[in-house]
Each structure stands twice: as structure tokens, then as C-alpha cells.
Amino acid sequence: MEHNSSRSSGWGLGRVGSLTAVVYLCTIVFYFKGPAAHGRMAKQIFAWFICVSLLVLFWKGYRLVTSSGNSDLKSEISPRLVCGFGALFCILACVIYPFHSTDVFGYINRGWQQVHYHQNPYVHFVADIPGWQSDPMISDHWIYNPNPYGFLFTLLARLFSWIGNGHWALTLALFKAINALAYGVAAWLIWAGARRLGHAKPIVSLYLFMWNPLILMHEIANGHNDILTGCLVLLAMYLGVAGAGLWIIPVLVVATLLKYGPAILIPFALIFVIKNHGWKTAILSCLIGAAILVLAALPYIQDWGMFRLEDIASNATLIDNSLHSFLIHIFENIARLIRPLAQFHDPVSWLIKNTLRLGFALFLLAQLVMVTIRKNFSSTTLTRKSLLIMFVLICVVSSKFNAWYLGMILPLALLMDDRDWLRRLIVLISGAQLLSLTFFKQAYILNFFAMMLVPAWIVFRKRK
């Protein structure tokens, strides 16, 4: 009887996994010739098919994983089954042509700009390349913007373009391969971290990451680099749990050299290392981090005076899909009804932006004071503080938000206990943000309401 129940439980998740794989296969076929092969209506219909199918299957699988082992009739689901299907989904997602966002094409542009044209991408636009339109390696993506990424990711783009040697498909495959590697490493860290922290069901955390359709579609299929940053932030916190305090700051420096957000975690990590490992370890840790920064910056920093810092900052503070966007679009709609209000658009936008920034600065200061004065600063506290700070920065304060940014915080959220409200909120948001594949991405007001506020309402309603 017990043996049969084990097979029943496994076959249940196996069926869900098989159907999920079929959805990814359908996506490969539909976008085989790229998104331009289909009209807008066809792409919208297919996007809704993807979202509804994957979210329903993800929920069904979650119910099976969470209920397994709860009674004599439901035995534990094997981690091998979860990992096996996760690996299959990752492989299939790697084959999917990037269909939603072309950021990965921009990565290729930056790499090829360095390798073939010997230009510093922090100084020169892609459009500065003579005859770029006739180069098959260059796509029309952010060609009038300087490189917005950190030194290390820019070096990585150069390396992949050098290895690709003018073969666009191979270069794209290399970017996807490094994301797939980060996906695998993050999955292991989540599993190992949850077990080390004594979580009741580490397999649930493993499932929520490896089968998460947002991770597979945005980070793997569409090739966004946020999963690299998320993996490294997760690694830094895992090192804290494992007692390897020396390497926390260097790993956070590496994460910052991919995308800049994790820089705000370094002061908290420094306080943690000082309190738990002493000043000598903290100083050595900072020196290693500084050495990594210098080495990564060396190929570019000689042109520092010509860096397009204003353009880089302008790109980072665009108003799109964020709380700032939500509020200013509400104001714009009110101003259409009460026309005299339209003249106050810019001051209102300025007020929203700076209120959020001031609030975040005070929030950060309060968090720093709290961890400084407390006697015990555990690795669990560091993890939770880091997650909360990154969540507030990315999902609340930033004027620009995209669904794939969750790749920076979802892995870390899954290191928290499954009863933690912030973990549950981020998991729910990751599901809702899959709708960004549909017209919701451009449906201002509706997108933030449906994909951010509704998940928040669900979580906080259950907390009462």
C-alpha cells in the first residue's frame, strides 16, 4: 500500500511535469522563426496560453509537493523528480528563441562592440559604430545608450563574443548557458541552505525555484542576466549560514559588478562579518573585494573622464512598470478629467520620486542602526535584512521595474522559512509577473495593480 502511494504521488507530479514540458515545447515551435513571424493578435493569444497553462500547472505541482508526506496516503516526492524535470525545463527554455525582451541581444552588442570594434561601451554608443546596420552581430537594441551593466558583466560579454567569433547563435547560446549554470547553482544553494537551516520541507523551496515559470521564461528563455546577480547574492548569504564570513563581501562585490543593486548590502555584510568573525577577517574581506573591483575595472577605467554617467543614470531611472509609474499614471488620468492639473505633472512626478528615495534612505539608515546596536547579528537576520532591502529597492522605490528583476531576489527569498510573509509575497509576485508576457506589460496602472498590489493584498490579508 505504501509503495503504491509513493508511485501515485510521484506519477501525479510526473504528469504535471510532462504537461509543463509540452508547454515549453509548444513555445519552442511557435517562436522557432522568432517573434516577427507572427502577428500581434497571434502572439497575444499564445502568450495567454503560456501564462494560464504554466501557472495552473505550477500551482498543481506546488499542491502535490506541499501535501506529500503529510499522511500515510501521501509519501514524500523525490528531489530527483523535481530536479530531473527542472533540468528538462531548463534545457527546453534554452532552446526557445528570445521572444519577449531583446536585452540579451544588447549583451551581444556590447560584447561585439569591444571585441570587433575595440570600443569602450561605457564611452561609445553602439550607434557610434560605422555601418553597424550591416553587421549581422549587432541588433537594433539600445543603440543610443551606453552600457548600463557592471564591469564584470561587460567583461563576460567580451569573453563570450570572443569565443563566439562572429557566430551570433553561438554567442547567444553562451549567454544562455551561463544563465543555465546559475540556475543549477542557485537550485543547489537553495536545497543545501534550506536543509542547513532546518526547514521542514526543503523540497518545496527547490520546487518553487526550479519549476518557476517566471525564472524559466524570463531568465533562461529570454536570457536576462538578473539570475546571475541573484545566484551570487544567494551564495553570499549561504556563505554566512555556512560560517565562511571571509567571502561574503567579495561575493557581493562580484554581484555588484554584474548589476549595481547589491552594493547596498555591503555595509550590512561588513557589520555582520565584524560582529561574527572579527575585524581582521572583515579587513581582509574588504581588501579581497577591492582587488576584485580594481581588476574588473582596469580594462575600462582609463576612459573614466569620458564615461556617459548622466546617460547611464537616466536609463536606470526611467519610469516604467513601477510604483512611481502607477502613481503618476493615476495622476495623468485625473488630469485628463481636471485639465488644470496637467501643468503640475512634472512637479508631481518629482515629488513621487524623491519621496520614495528619501523614504528609502531613512529606511536604510534605520536598518543600519538596528543591526549596529543589536548584540547578536545572525546569518538568518542578515539574509532577511538583505532580502527586505533588495525587495524594497527593486519593487517599491525603483522608478523602473521589469518582471525579470525578480531573478535577483526570488532565490534569496527561498532561503527563508516557508512561513515568512516576505517569502510568500515574492513567490506570489513571481507568479503574477508571468502575466508580463501578455499585454499587461503595457497596461499601465492595471499591471502594477494586478501583478504587485493584488499579491500583497493576498499575503497581508492572511497575516491578519
Beta strands, then each sheet from edge to edge (+ up, - down):
end
